[in-house]
Amino acid sequence: MQAFATLLDRLVYTRSRNAKLKLIADYLVATPDPDRGWALAALTGGLDLKAVQPKLVRQLVEERVDPVLLAMSYDYVGDMAETASLLWPDPITPPAPPPSLDEVVQRLQHLGRLEAASVMRELMDRLDASGRFALLKLATGAMRIGISARLAKTAFAQAFAVDVDAVEEVWHGLRPSYPELFAWGTGGSQPTAGTVPVFRPFMLAHPLEELKLDLADYAAEWKWDGIRVQLVHVGGTTRLFSRTGDDITGSFPDVAAAYAYPAVLDGELLVRGEFQGGALDEGGGAASFNALQQRLGRKAPTAKAQDEFPAFVRLYDILYDGDDDLRALPWTARRERLEAIMPRLDPTRFDLSAVIAASDFEDLARIRAGARDAAIEGVMLKLRTSPYVAGRRTGLWYKWKRDPLVADCVMMYAQRGHGKRSSFYSDYTFGCWTADPAEGGELTPVGKAYSGFTDAELAMLDKFVRTNTVARFGPVREVAKTLVLEVAFDSLHVSTRHKSGVSMRFPRIARIRLDKPAIEADLVETLRRMIV
C-alpha cells in the first residue's frame, strides 16, 4: 500500500505526460501481483469500492480532531481526503504493520455499512499521511489525480513492451487484478477475445477548426446528438458498450434484445420521438438529447420508461462482420458491408446514418447551418480511404460541431477544483436575472462550469474570488455579483430539477466580460427562448 501511495503522491505533483508514464511503468514492473493489478484497476477506473461515503470520513476525523479545525483546514486545502489524511493523529497504541494494497482492496470489496467505520479507523491508524490519502481515494471512489485510463494502459504497454492497441483490444474481456494481462506482459501468451463479446476502441475525430476539405476525398455524415455506442454480438451473447468501454447492456435491454447479428457495429444511441421545429427533415424520428437523458444512468429501466423513451441505434460503421475483421478496409468498403447487413437488422431498433448530399464544402456549410433546429450535433467528415483505427489520427476523421449558444451570466459562487486545481477556485456557479434588475429582478443560478478558460484567466478568476468573497458555506464561497462571464453551451433544455427551470448541456466559460456591468447580463427568459 505504501508503494501505491507513493505513486499517487508523485503523480499528483507531476505535470509531464512522459514523466507520469515512467512513474506508472516503473511501479508496474517493480510491484508484485496482485498489488500492481489492483493499482492498474484503480488508475483506469476499474475498481468499484464506493462502500465508504464522504460523510463517514468527516465523522471519523471529527471523532479525533476538533470540528472547527477540520472545517478551517478543509476550506484551506479544498479536498477532504487530503485534509483527513494530514489531520489524522497517530494512534495511542502501536498499530499493526501497514496493509498491502491487496489487503485494502479485499477488505473494502467486502465492507458492509455497519463495519465501515471500524475498518476505516483501523486501516487509517496503520498508514502514514500519504497512505491514508491513497486509502481514502480508493474507498470513496474519487481518484481525480489527472490520470486517464488511456494513459495508464499506455504505461502498461511501455512497461512490458506490448502494443497499447492490443491491450485495448482485450481490456474489457478481463477483470481486475488482471492476472492474464500481467502474465502476457511477462512473457506469456496474449489474451484473446475468443467467444466473449469484448470492447474495441473507438475511432475518434479531430475538431475541424479552420480547415476546408475536398468532398471528393471526404464523405459527410450527420453527427447525431446522442451517445456513441458499440454493439457486439459473439457466441449468442450481445453487449452494448459506451465510448469509454462501460458495459451499458443492462440500461438498454430493449436494444440488446433486438440485436442478434454476429458483428461489431459503431453507432449513436438515440430515442424515438418527433422533434418539432426543425427546418431540416433529417431527424428521422430521433428526439433531442434531453429525451435520451430520461434513460441514461438507469441500470434497470422500467417497462414504462422503455415504452415512453424507446431507444434505437443509428449506425455509423462496422468493425467486424462475423469473423472478418474489417477495420483495415477503407471507409467506402466498410460502408458497403454495413449497408449490406441492414436488411438483417430490426428496423425499429437500427437504422443507417445517411451520407449528406453536398456539392462542395460551401454547400455543406449551408446545410450544416440548420443542424441545431433538427436536434443534430453537427457534421462528421470521414476520409473515404480511411481504415478504422483507435483514437484520433490526423487527417482521417473530422468533427464540425454546430456553433454553441452563448449567454452573459454573473458569477455567484465558486469552489476549489481537484487534483492540480485544488489550490484554485476553478468551479463556478453563475446566474441570470429573473427580471430587469431595475424592476426588482434577482439573480438565480442557471449553471456551473469549470472549463473553457486559459491558465492566465484561471489566475484572474481565482484572484477575483479571493478578493470579492462576501460569504462562505463550507468549501463554497459566495462572491460579489459584479463579474460577467460569457458562457458557451451546446444546448438548453427545460428542467424541473433546477430553480431557473432550464438546464445547460456542456457549459464552459467562453470569455470574461470585464467590459459589461452585471445589470446588463441576460435574463432567464432570454435563455428560455433558446430552448428548441
ZATORBA-314473 format. One line per field, with one value per residue (C-alpha): x, y, z; residue number from 1; residue in three letters. Coordinates in Angstrom, 3 decimals. Example, Ala and Ser with C-alpha at 12.3 -4.5 7.8 and 13.67 -1.06 7.14 Angstrom:
# ZATORBA-314473
east (12.300;13.670) .
north (-4.500;-1.060) .
up (7.800;7.140) .
i (1;2) .
aa (Ala;Ser) .
# end
This chain:
# ZATORBA-314473
east (0.000;2.842;4.319;0.952;0.569;3.996;2.977;-0.189;1.721;4.245;1.581;-0.317;2.769;3.974;2.876;4.817;2.931;6.122;7.160;3.768;4.091;7.501;6.277;3.409;5.518;8.281;5.686;4.045;7.396;8.637;5.413;4.317;0.897;-1.842;-0.989;0.021;-3.187;-5.319;-3.290;-3.869;-7.577;-7.697;-5.918;-8.225;-11.455;-11.892;-12.471;-15.923;-15.298;-17.829;-18.849;-17.451;-19.380;-17.551;-19.707;-18.308;-14.764;-15.724;-17.361;-14.270;-11.959;-14.290;-14.005;-10.298;-9.934;-11.692;-14.544;-13.699;-10.088;-11.314;-13.635;-10.896;-8.393;-10.825;-11.584;-7.852;-6.935;-10.067;-10.031;-11.479;-9.261;-6.118;-7.385;-8.294;-5.034;-2.969;-5.010;-5.439;-3.495;-1.154;-2.824;-2.086;-1.047;1.334;-0.728;-0.205;2.165;0.870;-1.507;-0.740;-2.830;-4.348;-5.463;-7.021;-8.936;-10.121;-11.433;-13.105;-14.721;-16.471;-17.131;-20.611;-22.046;-22.140;-18.436;-17.236;-16.315;-14.260;-12.425;-11.555;-10.286;-8.031;-6.624;-6.013;-4.178;-1.840;-0.891;1.055;-0.356;0.314;-1.070;-4.226;-4.664;-4.436;-6.812;-9.453;-9.178;-9.789;-12.535;-14.601;-14.096;-12.789;-9.241;-9.050;-5.274;-5.053;-4.588;-6.798;-7.492;-5.754;-2.590;-2.479;-2.896;-0.176;2.101;1.420;2.222;5.509;6.424;6.111;6.863;3.452;1.161;-1.311;-3.995;-3.600;-4.127;-7.289;-8.483;-8.757;-9.120;-12.862;-12.761;-10.530;-11.271;-9.118;-6.496;-5.714;-3.540;-3.815;-2.649;0.461;1.181;1.185;3.434;5.970;6.315;3.031;0.541;-1.688;-5.300;-7.811;-11.440;-12.360;-16.096;-16.532;-18.011;-15.316;-14.980;-12.859;-11.517;-13.488;-12.120;-12.373;-12.296;-10.305;-12.132;-12.293;-11.347;-10.360;-9.822;-11.789;-11.869;-12.484;-15.695;-14.280;-11.940;-14.215;-17.729;-20.010;-22.413;-24.555;-23.163;-26.226;-26.985;-26.953;-24.166;-21.681;-22.076;-20.628;-22.786;-21.100;-22.721;-20.478;-21.335;-25.012;-24.290;-24.889;-23.133;-23.622;-20.602;-20.298;-17.481;-15.418;-15.947;-18.539;-20.983;-24.421;-26.316;-28.488;-29.506;-30.797;-32.184;-34.632;-31.746;-29.679;-32.620;-33.177;-29.573;-28.523;-26.365;-22.751;-20.879;-19.333;-21.108;-20.437;-23.333;-25.200;-27.707;-30.865;-34.513;-37.525;-39.647;-40.986;-38.723;-40.684;-39.484;-36.755;-36.055;-34.279;-36.148;-33.145;-34.162;-35.511;-37.618;-34.782;-35.691;-33.370;-30.652;-32.918;-35.221;-32.281;-31.327;-34.522;-32.900;-29.262;-27.965;-30.720;-29.173;-32.537;-35.095;-38.755;-41.057;-42.777;-39.500;-38.716;-42.166;-42.071;-38.491;-37.817;-34.101;-32.538;-29.101;-28.270;-25.324;-22.112;-19.647;-18.856;-15.693;-16.332;-18.703;-18.755;-15.092;-13.980;-12.002;-12.938;-11.040;-8.166;-10.541;-11.228;-14.339;-16.077;-15.700;-16.882;-19.852;-20.853;-20.649;-22.728;-25.382;-25.459;-26.371;-29.037;-31.913;-30.995;-31.460;-34.657;-35.660;-37.416;-34.156;-31.449;-31.121;-28.301;-26.860;-27.241;-24.395;-25.072;-25.517;-23.459;-21.913;-18.929;-17.706;-19.631;-22.819;-22.143;-21.720;-25.158;-26.731;-24.967;-26.426;-29.791;-28.391;-29.478;-33.112;-33.132;-31.546;-28.268;-24.939;-23.006;-21.257;-18.649;-16.175;-14.530;-11.695;-13.111;-9.897;-9.517;-9.225;-10.910;-8.142;-8.321;-8.115;-7.650;-5.458;-4.725;-6.259;-8.733;-11.909;-13.017;-15.973;-17.589;-19.889;-22.705;-21.893;-22.501;-25.133;-23.853;-25.247;-23.868;-24.142;-23.000;-20.644;-22.410;-20.425;-17.039;-15.401;-11.912;-11.115;-9.484;-6.049;-3.795;-6.530;-7.098;-5.451;-7.514;-11.138;-11.907;-15.524;-18.051;-21.798;-23.320;-26.776;-29.107;-31.731;-35.306;-36.417;-34.930;-32.832;-34.157;-37.622;-36.732;-35.252;-32.952;-30.117;-30.903;-28.360;-28.578;-25.452;-21.958;-18.711;-15.086;-13.508;-13.023;-10.568;-6.794;-4.309;-3.947;-7.721;-7.924;-5.441;-7.572;-10.790;-9.179;-7.955;-11.440;-12.993;-10.477;-10.806;-14.585;-15.878;-18.969;-19.953;-18.777;-20.729;-18.218;-15.930;-18.174;-17.594;-20.276;-18.839;-19.943;-22.304;-20.176;-18.305;-19.960;-18.931;-19.823;-20.910;-20.988;-23.110;-24.237;-27.958;-30.581;-33.444;-36.434;-35.659;-37.955;-34.948;-33.464;-34.867;-34.361;-36.343;-33.535;-30.550;-27.405;-25.530;-21.703;-21.424;-17.958;-16.507;-16.031;-14.596;-14.534;-16.687;-14.818;-16.447;-20.019;-21.730;-23.639;-27.002;-26.695;-26.357;-29.019;-32.460;-33.620;-36.387;-33.712;-32.335;-35.775;-36.228;-33.151;-34.850;-35.583) .
north (0.000;2.381;1.928;2.719;5.747;6.992;6.554;8.616;11.299;11.637;11.595;14.450;16.678;15.588;17.600;15.936;13.179;11.235;11.519;10.166;7.263;6.389;6.587;4.183;1.864;1.619;0.842;-1.898;-3.563;-3.407;-4.339;-7.981;-9.427;-8.787;-5.322;-3.980;-5.309;-3.539;-0.369;-0.542;-1.084;1.952;4.167;3.080;3.346;-0.424;-0.635;-0.204;0.330;3.013;1.461;4.463;7.719;11.072;11.967;8.938;10.206;13.547;11.822;9.700;12.713;14.727;11.934;12.731;16.314;19.493;20.071;23.777;22.935;20.375;22.905;25.539;23.023;21.705;25.244;25.833;22.504;22.022;18.210;16.112;13.073;15.184;17.122;13.958;12.208;15.141;15.799;12.178;11.816;8.955;6.145;5.904;2.230;0.976;-0.260;-3.328;-3.039;-1.173;-3.278;-4.320;-2.885;-6.341;-6.440;-2.981;-3.886;-7.211;-5.625;-2.730;-5.080;-6.965;-3.984;-3.598;-0.330;-1.497;-2.309;0.504;2.873;0.350;-0.978;2.515;3.545;0.507;0.972;4.696;4.026;1.615;4.073;7.312;10.503;9.511;6.032;7.431;9.739;6.748;4.723;7.458;7.989;4.273;3.968;6.924;6.187;9.695;9.306;12.579;12.647;13.711;10.219;8.968;5.284;5.505;6.916;4.116;1.488;3.182;2.998;-0.750;-1.161;0.716;-1.180;-4.579;-3.637;-4.551;-2.648;-0.376;-1.026;-4.752;-4.000;-2.037;-4.915;-7.339;-4.950;-5.244;-9.011;-9.066;-8.440;-6.899;-7.738;-8.684;-11.789;-12.738;-9.268;-9.328;-12.921;-11.734;-8.787;-11.048;-13.489;-15.400;-15.607;-12.686;-12.892;-13.132;-12.225;-15.806;-16.246;-13.426;-10.090;-7.527;-3.824;-2.475;1.093;3.689;5.718;9.404;12.667;15.892;19.244;20.730;24.251;26.348;23.541;23.313;19.794;18.492;16.451;14.337;12.891;13.108;11.810;13.908;12.413;13.963;13.886;12.869;14.273;11.048;8.909;6.871;3.118;-0.130;-3.210;-6.599;-9.998;-13.046;-16.632;-15.849;-13.018;-9.312;-6.449;-2.722;-0.551;3.200;5.246;4.741;0.975;0.728;-2.138;-0.473;-3.538;-3.612;0.010;-0.650;-4.206;-3.304;-2.574;-5.582;-7.969;-6.785;-7.327;-10.868;-10.420;-11.644;-8.386;-5.388;-2.143;1.510;3.947;6.589;5.653;7.771;7.607;7.802;10.900;13.530;16.549;19.721;22.951;21.532;23.187;20.043;16.803;14.811;13.867;10.521;10.114;10.951;13.079;15.570;14.605;15.720;12.792;10.356;11.615;10.056;6.674;7.369;6.301;3.775;0.368;-1.374;0.788;0.095;-1.148;2.239;4.084;1.785;2.403;6.173;6.565;3.696;3.510;2.748;2.950;4.959;3.081;4.708;1.904;-1.814;-3.231;-6.981;-8.952;-12.406;-13.450;-10.938;-8.040;-5.099;-2.345;-2.263;-1.735;1.804;3.592;3.092;-0.711;-0.814;1.338;-1.150;-4.033;-2.066;-1.282;-4.974;-6.172;-3.541;-5.721;-8.331;-5.891;-4.872;-1.567;-0.347;-0.511;0.072;2.392;3.830;7.311;8.925;10.459;14.155;15.065;18.266;19.508;21.169;22.420;25.707;23.784;21.576;24.695;25.920;22.540;22.386;25.775;24.109;21.343;22.827;23.063;19.340;18.102;17.306;17.960;18.748;17.083;14.310;14.339;10.978;10.306;7.811;5.742;5.765;2.491;2.176;2.900;3.501;7.054;10.285;10.146;13.366;13.681;10.792;11.916;15.421;16.698;20.000;20.666;23.166;26.615;26.861;29.006;31.797;33.822;36.551;35.386;36.693;34.702;33.912;31.161;29.458;26.321;24.857;22.323;18.926;17.487;20.128;22.729;22.015;25.339;27.372;28.437;26.959;25.704;28.467;28.787;31.574;33.067;35.248;37.804;36.697;40.110;43.507;44.354;47.917;46.463;44.183;41.251;38.886;36.638;32.917;30.159;28.714;26.531;25.525;25.404;24.523;24.688;26.866;29.342;29.610;29.325;33.111;33.547;30.976;33.029;36.126;34.384;32.890;36.332;37.786;35.098;35.623;39.418;39.580;36.907;38.065;34.800;31.218;27.960;25.228;24.941;27.247;30.988;33.461;36.380;39.915;39.825;42.067;39.829;38.850;35.618;34.764;31.136;28.844;25.690;23.109;23.183;24.190;22.116;22.513;21.201;20.653;19.961;23.440;26.603;28.512;25.909;25.394;23.067;23.743;20.985;21.192;24.767;26.336;29.799;31.397;34.698;37.120;40.183;42.920;45.354;44.575;45.563;42.870;44.628;44.072;40.291;38.137;37.332;33.779;34.429;35.075;31.595;30.012;31.377;29.356;26.059;24.063) .
up (0.000;0.784;-2.704;-4.274;-2.021;-3.095;-6.737;-6.245;-4.392;-7.211;-9.916;-8.265;-8.456;-11.894;-14.936;-17.740;-19.551;-20.235;-16.597;-15.499;-17.922;-16.494;-12.891;-13.587;-15.750;-13.116;-10.434;-12.511;-13.214;-9.620;-7.799;-7.430;-8.210;-7.274;-5.923;-9.328;-10.859;-8.271;-8.824;-12.571;-11.957;-9.675;-12.207;-15.027;-13.042;-12.862;-9.105;-7.608;-3.905;-3.031;0.277;2.170;1.905;2.225;5.236;7.082;6.504;8.025;11.005;11.656;11.613;13.863;16.460;16.836;15.598;16.646;14.136;13.795;12.964;10.427;8.779;8.582;7.225;4.623;3.480;3.041;1.434;-0.681;-0.687;2.154;1.514;1.692;4.708;6.624;5.784;7.071;10.241;11.366;14.663;15.435;17.445;21.169;20.955;18.235;15.278;13.126;10.129;7.045;4.927;1.375;-1.440;-1.909;1.745;1.452;-1.716;-0.348;2.825;1.003;-1.501;1.279;3.501;4.969;6.221;9.818;9.922;7.642;10.470;12.491;9.418;8.186;11.645;11.782;8.278;8.758;12.031;10.202;7.458;7.241;5.696;2.079;2.718;4.270;1.264;-1.111;1.080;1.118;-2.625;-3.148;-0.550;-1.783;-5.483;-6.248;-7.570;-9.565;-9.897;-13.526;-14.977;-17.791;-18.359;-21.731;-20.144;-17.560;-20.298;-22.322;-19.280;-19.015;-22.717;-22.304;-19.161;-20.843;-24.480;-25.906;-28.268;-26.470;-29.086;-28.425;-24.726;-25.543;-27.725;-24.822;-21.886;-21.412;-21.514;-18.421;-14.764;-12.004;-10.843;-14.476;-13.921;-17.635;-18.665;-16.490;-17.482;-21.105;-20.236;-18.546;-21.436;-21.561;-24.402;-25.339;-24.090;-26.941;-27.316;-28.236;-27.964;-25.443;-26.607;-25.826;-26.444;-29.310;-29.030;-30.942;-33.812;-32.903;-34.808;-34.616;-34.499;-37.982;-36.886;-39.927;-42.432;-45.662;-47.021;-50.542;-50.511;-53.336;-50.703;-47.659;-47.011;-44.808;-42.251;-39.552;-36.016;-34.013;-30.578;-28.551;-27.087;-29.094;-28.574;-29.824;-30.422;-30.107;-30.703;-30.293;-29.388;-28.877;-26.426;-27.042;-25.316;-25.626;-24.739;-24.222;-25.720;-22.548;-22.715;-19.939;-20.368;-20.605;-21.823;-18.703;-19.171;-22.693;-22.691;-25.476;-27.865;-26.778;-27.175;-30.748;-31.861;-32.787;-35.885;-35.397;-35.910;-34.152;-35.064;-34.249;-33.924;-31.967;-29.269;-29.524;-28.519;-30.786;-30.786;-33.109;-32.997;-33.562;-35.155;-37.372;-40.690;-41.878;-42.460;-41.252;-37.715;-38.827;-35.695;-33.277;-30.284;-28.596;-26.128;-23.310;-24.135;-24.097;-20.648;-19.292;-19.984;-19.161;-15.781;-15.113;-14.575;-14.824;-16.648;-16.035;-18.774;-18.646;-19.296;-22.213;-23.704;-23.215;-24.470;-26.906;-27.669;-31.032;-32.662;-35.754;-37.281;-38.482;-39.161;-38.979;-37.405;-37.670;-39.851;-38.316;-38.035;-40.680;-39.224;-41.466;-39.680;-42.163;-45.087;-46.384;-45.188;-48.558;-48.351;-44.740;-45.664;-48.366;-45.868;-43.374;-45.962;-46.963;-43.455;-42.769;-44.117;-41.476;-38.571;-36.803;-38.492;-35.341;-33.389;-36.019;-38.967;-41.070;-40.688;-44.100;-46.067;-46.658;-50.321;-50.693;-53.931;-52.230;-48.866;-49.088;-49.851;-46.812;-44.660;-45.726;-44.936;-41.566;-40.601;-39.955;-37.752;-34.398;-35.433;-36.264;-32.995;-34.750;-33.035;-36.192;-39.123;-39.406;-42.308;-42.996;-45.419;-47.884;-47.830;-44.032;-42.096;-38.697;-36.179;-32.443;-31.162;-33.101;-36.176;-38.033;-41.467;-41.224;-39.430;-38.504;-36.477;-37.345;-34.431;-34.573;-33.210;-29.459;-27.826;-25.577;-22.714;-20.457;-16.853;-13.485;-11.251;-7.969;-6.193;-6.511;-5.179;-5.333;-8.021;-7.609;-8.331;-9.864;-9.332;-5.656;-4.705;-7.198;-7.151;-10.558;-10.289;-10.811;-10.385;-12.456;-12.808;-14.849;-13.844;-13.187;-14.475;-15.217;-12.115;-12.290;-11.735;-8.841;-10.738;-8.828;-9.865;-9.949;-10.705;-14.219;-14.427;-13.330;-15.291;-14.630;-18.101;-21.153;-19.652;-20.024;-17.147;-17.132;-16.985;-14.174;-12.149;-12.790;-11.769;-8.668;-7.585;-8.130;-5.914;-3.106;-3.090;-3.575;-1.179;0.721;2.465;2.957;3.062;3.865;0.822;-1.245;-1.448;-2.383;-4.322;-5.078;-8.064;-10.273;-12.737;-16.024;-17.746;-21.312;-21.041;-24.071;-24.077;-26.593;-25.906;-23.384;-22.001;-19.718;-16.228;-13.277;-11.029;-11.346;-9.780;-13.037;-14.981;-17.505;-17.806;-19.862;-21.665;-21.541;-20.204;-20.324;-19.824;-23.260;-22.027;-19.101;-19.803;-17.947;-20.361;-19.249;-15.982;-14.137;-14.528;-18.302;-18.009;-19.656;-18.294;-17.609;-20.122;-22.763;-22.075;-22.244;-25.743;-26.784;-25.913;-29.051) .
i (1;2;3;4;5;6;7;8;9;10;11;12;13;14;15;16;17;18;19;20;21;22;23;24;25;26;27;28;29;30;31;32;33;34;35;36;37;38;39;40;41;42;43;44;45;46;47;48;49;50;51;52;53;54;55;56;57;58;59;60;61;62;63;64;65;66;67;68;69;70;71;72;73;74;75;76;77;78;79;80;81;82;83;84;85;86;87;88;89;90;91;92;93;94;95;96;97;98;99;100;101;102;103;104;105;106;107;108;109;110;111;112;113;114;115;116;117;118;119;120;121;122;123;124;125;126;127;128;129;130;131;132;133;134;135;136;137;138;139;140;141;142;143;144;145;146;147;148;149;150;151;152;153;154;155;156;157;158;159;160;161;162;163;164;165;166;167;168;169;170;171;172;173;174;175;176;177;178;179;180;181;182;183;184;185;186;187;188;189;190;191;192;193;194;195;196;197;198;199;200;201;202;203;204;205;206;207;208;209;210;211;212;213;214;215;216;217;218;219;220;221;222;223;224;225;226;227;228;229;230;231;232;233;234;235;236;237;238;239;240;241;242;243;244;245;246;247;248;249;250;251;252;253;254;255;256;257;258;259;260;261;262;263;264;265;266;267;268;269;270;271;272;273;274;275;276;277;278;279;280;281;282;283;284;285;286;287;288;289;290;291;292;293;294;295;296;297;298;299;300;301;302;303;304;305;306;307;308;309;310;311;312;313;314;315;316;317;318;319;320;321;322;323;324;325;326;327;328;329;330;331;332;333;334;335;336;337;338;339;340;341;342;343;344;345;346;347;348;349;350;351;352;353;354;355;356;357;358;359;360;361;362;363;364;365;366;367;368;369;370;371;372;373;374;375;376;377;378;379;380;381;382;383;384;385;386;387;388;389;390;391;392;393;394;395;396;397;398;399;400;401;402;403;404;405;406;407;408;409;410;411;412;413;414;415;416;417;418;419;420;421;422;423;424;425;426;427;428;429;430;431;432;433;434;435;436;437;438;439;440;441;442;443;444;445;446;447;448;449;450;451;452;453;454;455;456;457;458;459;460;461;462;463;464;465;466;467;468;469;470;471;472;473;474;475;476;477;478;479;480;481;482;483;484;485;486;487;488;489;490;491;492;493;494;495;496;497;498;499;500;501;502;503;504;505;506;507;508;509;510;511;512;513;514;515;516;517;518;519;520;521;522;523;524;525;526;527;528;529;530;531;532) .
aa (Met;Gln;Ala;Phe;Ala;Thr;Leu;Leu;Asp;Arg;Leu;Val;Tyr;Thr;Arg;Ser;Arg;Asn;Ala;Lys;Leu;Lys;Leu;Ile;Ala;Asp;Tyr;Leu;Val;Ala;Thr;Pro;Asp;Pro;Asp;Arg;Gly;Trp;Ala;Leu;Ala;Ala;Leu;Thr;Gly;Gly;Leu;Asp;Leu;Lys;Ala;Val;Gln;Pro;Lys;Leu;Val;Arg;Gln;Leu;Val;Glu;Glu;Arg;Val;Asp;Pro;Val;Leu;Leu;Ala;Met;Ser;Tyr;Asp;Tyr;Val;Gly;Asp;Met;Ala;Glu;Thr;Ala;Ser;Leu;Leu;Trp;Pro;Asp;Pro;Ile;Thr;Pro;Pro;Ala;Pro;Pro;Pro;Ser;Leu;Asp;Glu;Val;Val;Gln;Arg;Leu;Gln;His;Leu;Gly;Arg;Leu;Glu;Ala;Ala;Ser;Val;Met;Arg;Glu;Leu;Met;Asp;Arg;Leu;Asp;Ala;Ser;Gly;Arg;Phe;Ala;Leu;Leu;Lys;Leu;Ala;Thr;Gly;Ala;Met;Arg;Ile;Gly;Ile;Ser;Ala;Arg;Leu;Ala;Lys;Thr;Ala;Phe;Ala;Gln;Ala;Phe;Ala;Val;Asp;Val;Asp;Ala;Val;Glu;Glu;Val;Trp;His;Gly;Leu;Arg;Pro;Ser;Tyr;Pro;Glu;Leu;Phe;Ala;Trp;Gly;Thr;Gly;Gly;Ser;Gln;Pro;Thr;Ala;Gly;Thr;Val;Pro;Val;Phe;Arg;Pro;Phe;Met;Leu;Ala;His;Pro;Leu;Glu;Glu;Leu;Lys;Leu;Asp;Leu;Ala;Asp;Tyr;Ala;Ala;Glu;Trp;Lys;Trp;Asp;Gly;Ile;Arg;Val;Gln;Leu;Val;His;Val;Gly;Gly;Thr;Thr;Arg;Leu;Phe;Ser;Arg;Thr;Gly;Asp;Asp;Ile;Thr;Gly;Ser;Phe;Pro;Asp;Val;Ala;Ala;Ala;Tyr;Ala;Tyr;Pro;Ala;Val;Leu;Asp;Gly;Glu;Leu;Leu;Val;Arg;Gly;Glu;Phe;Gln;Gly;Gly;Ala;Leu;Asp;Glu;Gly;Gly;Gly;Ala;Ala;Ser;Phe;Asn;Ala;Leu;Gln;Gln;Arg;Leu;Gly;Arg;Lys;Ala;Pro;Thr;Ala;Lys;Ala;Gln;Asp;Glu;Phe;Pro;Ala;Phe;Val;Arg;Leu;Tyr;Asp;Ile;Leu;Tyr;Asp;Gly;Asp;Asp;Asp;Leu;Arg;Ala;Leu;Pro;Trp;Thr;Ala;Arg;Arg;Glu;Arg;Leu;Glu;Ala;Ile;Met;Pro;Arg;Leu;Asp;Pro;Thr;Arg;Phe;Asp;Leu;Ser;Ala;Val;Ile;Ala;Ala;Ser;Asp;Phe;Glu;Asp;Leu;Ala;Arg;Ile;Arg;Ala;Gly;Ala;Arg;Asp;Ala;Ala;Ile;Glu;Gly;Val;Met;Leu;Lys;Leu;Arg;Thr;Ser;Pro;Tyr;Val;Ala;Gly;Arg;Arg;Thr;Gly;Leu;Trp;Tyr;Lys;Trp;Lys;Arg;Asp;Pro;Leu;Val;Ala;Asp;Cys;Val;Met;Met;Tyr;Ala;Gln;Arg;Gly;His;Gly;Lys;Arg;Ser;Ser;Phe;Tyr;Ser;Asp;Tyr;Thr;Phe;Gly;Cys;Trp;Thr;Ala;Asp;Pro;Ala;Glu;Gly;Gly;Glu;Leu;Thr;Pro;Val;Gly;Lys;Ala;Tyr;Ser;Gly;Phe;Thr;Asp;Ala;Glu;Leu;Ala;Met;Leu;Asp;Lys;Phe;Val;Arg;Thr;Asn;Thr;Val;Ala;Arg;Phe;Gly;Pro;Val;Arg;Glu;Val;Ala;Lys;Thr;Leu;Val;Leu;Glu;Val;Ala;Phe;Asp;Ser;Leu;His;Val;Ser;Thr;Arg;His;Lys;Ser;Gly;Val;Ser;Met;Arg;Phe;Pro;Arg;Ile;Ala;Arg;Ile;Arg;Leu;Asp;Lys;Pro;Ala;Ile;Glu;Ala;Asp;Leu;Val;Glu;Thr;Leu;Arg;Arg;Met;Ile;Val) .
# end
